[in-house]
Every structure is written in C-alpha cells, then in structure tokens.
Amino acid sequence: MNLDRLFDIPSDLQHGWPGLIGLHLREALLPVLAGLLLALPLAQLCVRFRWLYPPVLGLTTVLYAVPSLAFFVVLIDYTGQTELTVMIPLAVYSLVVLVPAIVDGVRSVPQETLAAATAMGYGPVRRYAQVQLPIAVPALIAGLRVATVSSISLVSVGALIGNQGALGNLLAAAQKYDRPELALNSVLTTAVLAIVCDALLVLLRIGLTPWMPGGRRPKTASRQRPVPQDVMR
C-alpha cells in the first residue's frame, strides 16, 4: 500500500478529494433534511390520531427493509443515474428513525404544559410548533444523529449505479486500479465525516436545550432502535 498516494484521486472520478467530500455530504444530508420535513407533520398526525401510528411505523419499517439496490432498480427508469436515485431511498430510510423519535418526544410533553398552552389560546399547530417540538428537541436530535450517520454510511452504495457514490467511488477505483490506499481513504474520510456531523448535532442539542446538563441523555433516546449500518443493505 502506497500511502504517499492516499489523496491522489484518479481523474476519471471527475472530483478531487475535497469535491468528493462535498458531494458525499450533499447526498447524505439533503435526504435527512427531506426526511425531517416529511416526518414532522407525519409525527404530529400520529400523535393526534393514535390509531395511525402503528400502520405508519409498520410502513416505514417495511420500506427500510427494501434493499437500496431494489430501490435503485425501481427509480432509475424515472430519475436515471443521478443523485436523486441515491437520495430518495436515503430520505425514505430516515423516516424509520425520525418518526418514532419525534412521536416519543412529543408524547413526553406533560399534559399540564399542553393544558396551559391551550388556556393561553394556542391552537393545535401553534402548540405543536412552539410548545411540543421545543420540549421534544432532545429526542428529535437523538433521531437525527442516527439518521445522519446511517445516511453518510449508505451514500457509498451509489457507486453501484455509476459515478454517484461520492467517497464510495474510491472503493471501486481501489479495485479497478489495484490501489488499496484509495479504499483506506474512503473508509477513513467517511468515518471522520460521520463523527464530525454527530458532534455538531450534539452541540446543536446543547445549544437548543440549555436547561439540560451536557452529559445527560434524553430518556426517549434509550427507546430508539439501533439502525443497521450495513452499507450493502
């Protein structure tokens, strides 16, 4: 292994090392953001109509069980070999973590707090946005941490449908050019990105919840199911 060529990226990848990092973050974080925007109203419906939560949770779990390659086969006729083909499955996968996290967080809000907000004239939407969600921030951030790390890991699968795997393309290049240092670059950089993004989310949680001690974990976080990090799904 020639470590001197660790950052010598083959020209056919169309991006240098910084470009691959930017591409990887875009393909990983935009789906999580899209999943969050979809999960927020969906979770509110599940809280308001309790009968809706089991089927929603079941549907998201079934969708998460669909291998990413199967998703690619279905989507590629409509989105082609583009970033969307990678990002749409990642957005769907994030729902299995984000919806339960938000539902658990919102349900943890004391009834006395909700009653006080109602007495002050807060409607359902305002109460959800200004009372329930701020209190549910620790559980929400816990879900975002899992979804973000999982998404950063799974982006590499995009290398199987063309040049859309960002840092995962280095794994294919390592085999193609017999350069194992490229695989090492891919693994180490992906791990560092996941650690940095996770640390930033922890700092965000601390900033948004100054009433919580920095080392304390929210109770609802313990109920989050671990999400497999099998990049080949």
URRA-V890306 format. One record per residue. N is the residue number from 0. RES is the residue in three letters. SS is DSSP state (H for helix, E for strand, - for the rest). Layout:
{{N:RES:SS} {N:RES:SS}}
This chain:
{{0:MET:-} {1:ASN:-} {2:LEU:H} {3:ASP:H} {4:ARG:H} {5:LEU:-} {6:PHE:-} {7:ASP:-} {8:ILE:-} {9:PRO:-} {10:SER:H} {11:ASP:H} {12:LEU:H} {13:GLN:-} {14:HIS:-} {15:GLY:-} {16:TRP:H} {17:PRO:H} {18:GLY:H} {19:LEU:H} {20:ILE:H} {21:GLY:H} {22:LEU:H} {23:HIS:H} {24:LEU:H} {25:ARG:H} {26:GLU:H} {27:ALA:H} {28:LEU:H} {29:LEU:H} {30:PRO:H} {31:VAL:H} {32:LEU:H} {33:ALA:H} {34:GLY:H} {35:LEU:H} {36:LEU:H} {37:LEU:H} {38:ALA:H} {39:LEU:H} {40:PRO:H} {41:LEU:H} {42:ALA:H} {43:GLN:H} {44:LEU:H} {45:CYS:H} {46:VAL:H} {47:ARG:H} {48:PHE:-} {49:ARG:H} {50:TRP:H} {51:LEU:H} {52:TYR:H} {53:PRO:H} {54:PRO:H} {55:VAL:H} {56:LEU:H} {57:GLY:H} {58:LEU:H} {59:THR:H} {60:THR:H} {61:VAL:H} {62:LEU:H} {63:TYR:H} {64:ALA:H} {65:VAL:-} {66:PRO:-} {67:SER:H} {68:LEU:H} {69:ALA:H} {70:PHE:H} {71:PHE:H} {72:VAL:H} {73:VAL:H} {74:LEU:H} {75:ILE:H} {76:ASP:H} {77:TYR:H} {78:THR:H} {79:GLY:-} {80:GLN:-} {81:THR:-} {82:GLU:H} {83:LEU:H} {84:THR:H} {85:VAL:H} {86:MET:H} {87:ILE:H} {88:PRO:H} {89:LEU:H} {90:ALA:H} {91:VAL:H} {92:TYR:H} {93:SER:H} {94:LEU:H} {95:VAL:H} {96:VAL:H} {97:LEU:H} {98:VAL:H} {99:PRO:H} {100:ALA:H} {101:ILE:H} {102:VAL:H} {103:ASP:H} {104:GLY:H} {105:VAL:H} {106:ARG:H} {107:SER:-} {108:VAL:-} {109:PRO:-} {110:GLN:H} {111:GLU:H} {112:THR:H} {113:LEU:H} {114:ALA:H} {115:ALA:H} {116:ALA:H} {117:THR:H} {118:ALA:H} {119:MET:-} {120:GLY:-} {121:TYR:-} {122:GLY:-} {123:PRO:H} {124:VAL:H} {125:ARG:H} {126:ARG:H} {127:TYR:H} {128:ALA:H} {129:GLN:H} {130:VAL:H} {131:GLN:H} {132:LEU:H} {133:PRO:H} {134:ILE:H} {135:ALA:-} {136:VAL:H} {137:PRO:H} {138:ALA:H} {139:LEU:H} {140:ILE:H} {141:ALA:H} {142:GLY:H} {143:LEU:H} {144:ARG:H} {145:VAL:H} {146:ALA:H} {147:THR:H} {148:VAL:H} {149:SER:H} {150:SER:H} {151:ILE:H} {152:SER:H} {153:LEU:H} {154:VAL:H} {155:SER:H} {156:VAL:H} {157:GLY:H} {158:ALA:H} {159:LEU:H} {160:ILE:H} {161:GLY:-} {162:ASN:-} {163:GLN:-} {164:GLY:-} {165:ALA:H} {166:LEU:H} {167:GLY:H} {168:ASN:H} {169:LEU:H} {170:LEU:H} {171:ALA:H} {172:ALA:H} {173:ALA:H} {174:GLN:H} {175:LYS:H} {176:TYR:-} {177:ASP:-} {178:ARG:-} {179:PRO:H} {180:GLU:H} {181:LEU:H} {182:ALA:H} {183:LEU:H} {184:ASN:H} {185:SER:H} {186:VAL:H} {187:LEU:H} {188:THR:H} {189:THR:H} {190:ALA:H} {191:VAL:H} {192:LEU:H} {193:ALA:H} {194:ILE:H} {195:VAL:H} {196:CYS:H} {197:ASP:H} {198:ALA:H} {199:LEU:H} {200:LEU:H} {201:VAL:H} {202:LEU:H} {203:LEU:H} {204:ARG:H} {205:ILE:H} {206:GLY:H} {207:LEU:H} {208:THR:-} {209:PRO:-} {210:TRP:-} {211:MET:-} {212:PRO:-} {213:GLY:-} {214:GLY:-} {215:ARG:-} {216:ARG:-} {217:PRO:-} {218:LYS:H} {219:THR:H} {220:ALA:H} {221:SER:H} {222:ARG:H} {223:GLN:-} {224:ARG:-} {225:PRO:-} {226:VAL:-} {227:PRO:-} {228:GLN:-} {229:ASP:-} {230:VAL:-} {231:MET:-} {232:ARG:-}}
